[in-house]
Amino acid sequence: MRVIRAPAIGKAHELVVKMILEKGWILRTEDAEETVEFEEVALQVDTPLAEPLVSPYSRFQQRFVEKYASDLLNGSKASFEYDYHGRLFDWGERLSVNGEPVHVDQIEYIVEKLRQSPVSRRAIAITWNPVIDEKLDDCPCLQLVQCVLRDGKLAMRVIFRSNDMLTAAGANMYALVQLQKSIADKLGVPIGTYTHISLVPHIYYLRDMNDIEPFCGKGQFIQPVQEVCRACGRCPRAKTA
């Protein structure tokens, strides 16, 4: 596993995109999408509320990530196969116990667990629901959220089974840090570190070619693997790749 330490989530986003594009390998997914994939990566951010919260190279800027965070925290009226708000604040769809439907507010559980036992390692929330997700074409990427109180601060660790690090990860990190702050506020403590673990980080280099160029700077900032440069063909480096 590679570890990237950065002072802010926006900078962590830039560094992980650079790592994948320069050191990754080409893989066609089971959905026939062309990707650059990389080994497991952990992004460690000591000051998750520090600027830049959003990389200036990302397509999705402040207005978008704020809406994305609001949907995660408060829910949305839009209809999806699943949403993270429902999985975190109302887990248990299609499940029942003793004939009663299951509704688990896992974020409230995290808050109460840490109030009762500040040293607990059990303050976790999951998203995966085998009853639904084993049959979904588009199943949750975020799998687990853990919060711990250490040195008087609330640290958060999250695990993604798979993560589109170019277009999705920036919004994912922003929203989850807002969730971390919300939990910390309820506990009356400051936030600590944020650790974002992706087990299969990747970039859709054909689908999202236009989103790569701002990070790449036509080869000035990043020197992607040859296949990406050939597919892009927008700078002199592409001719020698």
HUCORQUI-V25566 format. One record per pair of residues at least 24 apart in sequence whose C-alpha atoms are under 8 Angstrom apart, sorted by the first residue. I is the first residue (numbers start at 0). J is the second residue. Records with the same first field share a line. If there is no record, write none. Layout:
# HUCORQUI-V25566
I: J ; J
This chain:
# HUCORQUI-V25566
0: 38 ; 39 ; 40 ; 41
1: 38 ; 39 ; 40 ; 41
2: 40 ; 41 ; 42 ; 43
3: 40 ; 41 ; 42 ; 43
4: 42 ; 43 ; 44 ; 45
5: 42 ; 43 ; 44 ; 45
6: 44 ; 45 ; 46 ; 47 ; 49
7: 44 ; 45 ; 46 ; 47 ; 48 ; 49 ; 50 ; 51 ; 52
8: 44 ; 47 ; 49 ; 50 ; 51 ; 52 ; 53 ; 169 ; 172 ; 173
9: 50 ; 51 ; 52 ; 53 ; 54 ; 169
10: 51 ; 52 ; 53 ; 54
11: 42 ; 43 ; 44
12: 54 ; 164 ; 165 ; 168 ; 169
13: 54 ; 56 ; 214
15: 42 ; 164
16: 164 ; 165 ; 202 ; 214
17: 214 ; 215 ; 221 ; 223
19: 200 ; 201 ; 202
20: 202 ; 221 ; 222 ; 223 ; 224 ; 227
21: 221 ; 222 ; 223 ; 224
22: 223 ; 224
23: 224
24: 224
25: 226
32: 203 ; 206
33: 203 ; 204 ; 205 ; 206
34: 201 ; 202 ; 203 ; 204 ; 205
35: 201 ; 202 ; 203 ; 204
36: 199 ; 200 ; 201 ; 202
37: 199 ; 200 ; 201
38: 198 ; 199 ; 200
39: 196 ; 197 ; 198 ; 199 ; 200
40: 196 ; 197 ; 198 ; 199 ; 200
41: 194 ; 195 ; 196 ; 197
42: 194 ; 195 ; 196
43: 192 ; 193 ; 194 ; 195
44: 192 ; 193 ; 194
45: 191 ; 192 ; 193
46: 191 ; 192 ; 193
47: 176 ; 191 ; 192 ; 193
48: 176
52: 173
53: 169 ; 173
54: 169
56: 213 ; 214
57: 165 ; 166 ; 169 ; 210 ; 213 ; 214
58: 166 ; 210
59: 166 ; 169 ; 170
64: 170 ; 173 ; 174
65: 173 ; 174
67: 170 ; 174
68: 170 ; 173 ; 174 ; 175 ; 177 ; 178
69: 174
71: 174
72: 178
80: 135 ; 137
81: 138 ; 139
83: 126 ; 139
86: 125 ; 126 ; 127
87: 124 ; 125 ; 126
90: 126
91: 128
92: 128
93: 130 ; 131
94: 130
106: 182
109: 146
110: 182 ; 185 ; 186
113: 147 ; 148
114: 186
117: 147 ; 148
118: 147 ; 148 ; 149
119: 147 ; 148
120: 145 ; 146 ; 147
121: 145
122: 146 ; 147
151: 188 ; 189
152: 183 ; 188 ; 189 ; 190 ; 191
153: 179 ; 183 ; 188 ; 189 ; 190 ; 191 ; 192
154: 179 ; 190 ; 191 ; 192 ; 193
155: 179 ; 191 ; 192 ; 193 ; 194
156: 193 ; 194 ; 195 ; 196
157: 194 ; 195 ; 196
158: 195 ; 196 ; 197 ; 198
159: 195 ; 196 ; 197 ; 198 ; 199
160: 197 ; 198 ; 199
161: 197 ; 198 ; 199 ; 200 ; 201
162: 197 ; 198 ; 199 ; 200 ; 201
163: 200 ; 201 ; 202 ; 203
164: 200 ; 201 ; 202
165: 201 ; 202 ; 203 ; 210 ; 211
166: 207 ; 210
205: 230
